Amino acid sequence: MKKMIIVAAFALLGSWNTQAQLLHFGAKAGINYANLTGSEIIVNKENYKSEAISSYHIGLLAEIKLTEKFGVQPELLYSTQGASYKNAIKEFTNELGYLSIPVMAKIYLNNTFSLELGPQASFLLSEKKNVDFEDSKTFDFAIAGGLGVKITKSIFVQGRYGLGLTEVSTNAKAKNSVVQVSAGFMF
């Protein structure tokens, strides 16, 4: 009986160790180069052209390796996006702070490189603006894709492009567009 318990304990520990190798947690941070795509913005019957702004993102992630060549990476990020607007008379910036939840499918090309593609749901938490936009939408849905590079077993960098599929305001036919460059650490 003791031998069976010892064998079962070793089998359980071996199984737990295998599962631990398939699930990793991490943190990442980086810069955003964000803009709004679509038509020109009209505020008080004035046309504005949007220009990109630089901002940041920071958050946590989990990497779940399902097979040798495929995994899933859900993330929880705080990401600032938006744009700068100007016309002949004035200029202002609208910075949108989102809680973003991308769920990326990862295709491992080798031990160093991975392709990433997946949906991203974002919830508006804050809005810094120099103009009164009416009816900013509190939900944003996007598709994102990019490339991940493992520098070491624990340190990685990622480049990603996110294209918004929903409009950010009921007043404008504009959608989020963001390029992200991240560096992170897996625990």
C-alpha positions as semicolon CSV with decimal commas, in nm:
position;residue;x (nm);y (nm);z (nm)
1;M;0,000;0,000;0,000
2;K;0,284;0,241;0,087
3;K;0,447;0,173;-0,251
4;M;0,123;0,258;-0,432
5;I;0,090;0,586;-0,241
6;I;0,452;0,676;-0,318
7;V;0,408;0,589;-0,688
8;A;0,082;0,791;-0,702
9;A;0,250;1,089;-0,532
10;F;0,539;1,085;-0,781
11;A;0,295;1,054;-1,071
12;L;0,095;1,351;-0,937
13;L;0,411;1,560;-0,891
14;G;0,529;1,471;-1,242
15;S;0,190;1,565;-1,385
16;W;0,192;1,895;-1,193
17;N;0,543;1,973;-1,319
18;T;0,432;1,905;-1,678
19;Q;0,131;2,136;-1,636
20;A;0,352;2,406;-1,486
21;Q;0,570;2,398;-1,798
22;L;0,262;2,459;-2,015
23;L;0,133;2,761;-1,819
24;H;0,347;3,071;-1,758
25;F;0,256;3,411;-1,618
26;G;0,424;3,737;-1,700
27;A;0,413;4,114;-1,711
28;K;0,483;4,355;-1,994
29;A;0,497;4,725;-2,070
30;G;0,565;4,933;-2,375
31;I;0,486;5,223;-2,599
32;N;0,185;5,287;-2,822
33;Y;0,177;5,483;-3,143
34;A;-0,197;5,547;-3,164
35;N;-0,429;5,726;-3,405
36;L;-0,789;5,719;-3,517
37;T;-0,873;5,596;-3,865
38;G;-1,178;5,691;-4,066
39;S;-1,335;6,018;-4,163
40;E;-1,230;6,358;-4,041
41;I;-1,372;6,458;-3,704
42;I;-1,639;6,728;-3,701
43;V;-1,683;6,927;-3,379
44;N;-1,915;7,230;-3,377
45;K;-1,930;7,210;-3,758
46;E;-1,551;7,240;-3,786
47;N;-1,339;6,973;-3,958
48;Y;-1,031;6,837;-3,782
49;K;-0,756;6,609;-3,910
50;S;-0,624;6,351;-3,668
51;E;-0,256;6,287;-3,603
52;A;-0,097;6,002;-3,408
53;I;0,006;6,033;-3,045
54;S;0,264;5,839;-2,845
55;S;0,137;5,676;-2,528
56;Y;0,191;5,360;-2,324
57;H;0,052;5,024;-2,213
58;I;0,122;4,802;-1,912
59;G;-0,024;4,477;-1,786
60;L;-0,021;4,107;-1,707
61;L;-0,039;3,801;-1,931
62;A;-0,057;3,424;-1,924
63;E;0,095;3,197;-2,186
64;I;-0,079;2,862;-2,226
65;K;0,114;2,630;-2,454
66;L;-0,135;2,378;-2,595
67;T;0,098;2,197;-2,835
68;E;0,462;2,230;-2,938
69;K;0,371;2,482;-3,212
70;F;0,051;2,646;-3,079
71;G;-0,056;2,836;-2,767
72;V;-0,296;3,098;-2,635
73;Q;-0,195;3,420;-2,460
74;P;-0,469;3,611;-2,277
75;E;-0,365;3,952;-2,145
76;L;-0,502;4,221;-1,916
77;L;-0,361;4,563;-2,011
78;Y;-0,410;4,929;-1,935
79;S;-0,357;5,098;-2,271
80;T;-0,381;5,465;-2,365
81;Q;-0,488;5,544;-2,720
82;G;-0,646;5,832;-2,907
83;A;-0,524;6,108;-3,135
84;S;-0,428;6,470;-3,169
85;Y;-0,664;6,686;-3,377
86;K;-0,604;7,011;-3,554
87;N;-0,751;7,246;-3,806
88;A;-0,643;7,590;-3,924
89;I;-0,738;7,751;-3,592
90;K;-0,685;7,511;-3,301
91;E;-0,527;7,186;-3,192
92;F;-0,620;6,945;-2,909
93;T;-0,548;6,591;-2,791
94;N;-0,797;6,325;-2,689
95;E;-0,633;6,047;-2,487
96;L;-0,847;5,740;-2,414
97;G;-0,749;5,504;-2,132
98;Y;-0,871;5,147;-2,189
99;L;-0,871;4,824;-1,994
100;S;-0,784;4,595;-2,287
101;I;-0,825;4,218;-2,293
102;P;-0,653;4,068;-2,598
103;V;-0,663;3,690;-2,643
104;M;-0,385;3,604;-2,884
105;A;-0,341;3,274;-3,064
106;K;0,034;3,208;-3,080
107;I;0,197;3,007;-3,355
108;Y;0,551;2,918;-3,250
109;L;0,776;2,933;-3,556
110;N;1,071;2,805;-3,350
111;N;1,201;2,848;-2,994
112;T;1,258;3,220;-3,050
113;F;0,982;3,359;-3,278
114;S;0,603;3,341;-3,259
115;L;0,323;3,490;-3,469
116;E;0,027;3,630;-3,273
117;L;-0,328;3,696;-3,390
118;G;-0,653;3,743;-3,203
119;P;-0,944;3,958;-3,088
120;Q;-0,923;4,235;-2,831
121;A;-1,205;4,374;-2,618
122;S;-1,143;4,711;-2,451
123;F;-1,342;4,904;-2,193
124;L;-1,303;5,283;-2,164
125;L;-1,182;5,382;-1,816
126;S;-1,071;5,741;-1,867
127;E;-1,069;6,018;-2,123
128;K;-0,839;6,319;-2,118
129;K;-0,952;6,577;-2,368
130;N;-0,936;6,942;-2,449
131;V;-1,275;6,944;-2,619
132;D;-1,618;6,814;-2,526
133;F;-1,692;6,505;-2,733
134;E;-2,042;6,384;-2,677
135;D;-2,129;6,016;-2,646
136;S;-1,787;5,851;-2,633
137;K;-1,843;5,478;-2,657
138;T;-1,729;5,279;-2,355
139;F;-1,654;4,957;-2,548
140;D;-1,405;4,901;-2,828
141;F;-1,353;4,577;-3,021
142;A;-1,040;4,522;-3,228
143;I;-0,837;4,258;-3,409
144;A;-0,464;4,246;-3,333
145;G;-0,165;4,072;-3,483
146;G;0,208;4,078;-3,446
147;L;0,535;3,903;-3,376
148;G;0,688;3,788;-3,046
149;V;1,059;3,728;-2,988
150;K;1,202;3,546;-2,685
151;I;1,536;3,703;-2,593
152;T;1,597;3,455;-2,310
153;K;1,377;3,195;-2,145
154;S;1,214;3,470;-1,936
155;I;1,259;3,797;-2,130
156;F;1,064;3,875;-2,448
157;V;0,975;4,160;-2,684
158;Q;0,662;4,195;-2,896
159;G;0,548;4,411;-3,184
160;R;0,176;4,430;-3,253
161;Y;-0,079;4,622;-3,460
162;G;-0,438;4,661;-3,338
163;L;-0,713;4,772;-3,573
164;G;-1,038;4,887;-3,412
165;L;-1,357;4,747;-3,560
166;T;-1,600;4,968;-3,364
167;E;-1,632;5,347;-3,370
168;V;-1,501;5,536;-3,066
169;S;-1,783;5,794;-3,066
170;T;-2,135;5,829;-3,201
171;N;-2,029;6,168;-3,346
172;A;-1,740;6,044;-3,557
173;K;-1,682;5,757;-3,794
174;A;-1,338;5,699;-3,643
175;K;-1,183;5,378;-3,510
176;N;-0,877;5,310;-3,296
177;S;-0,554;5,214;-3,468
178;V;-0,248;5,137;-3,256
179;V;0,104;5,002;-3,301
180;Q;0,247;4,857;-2,980
181;V;0,606;4,767;-2,896
182;S;0,644;4,578;-2,566
183;A;0,909;4,424;-2,347
184;G;0,820;4,173;-2,081
185;F;0,925;3,913;-1,830
186;M;0,782;3,565;-1,775
187;F;0,777;3,440;-1,413
